[in-house]
């Protein structure tokens, strides 16, 4: 099953198609489709990783805010 998004990307390359084909073959991909498939997967993984990092940072901030609010006196 071919991804329609990748097919559209390849159709819209126009003058850059030869460049992208050379780049794909240089990187060891059997076809231009496989190259763009890998490229899209990497982008999705990067977005997911950034989202996880953001969520972890938010959780840490919430924990710090809870710890600060538990202290009632200024001497501690």
Order of alpha helices (4+ residues) and beta strands (2+ residues): alpha-alpha-alpha
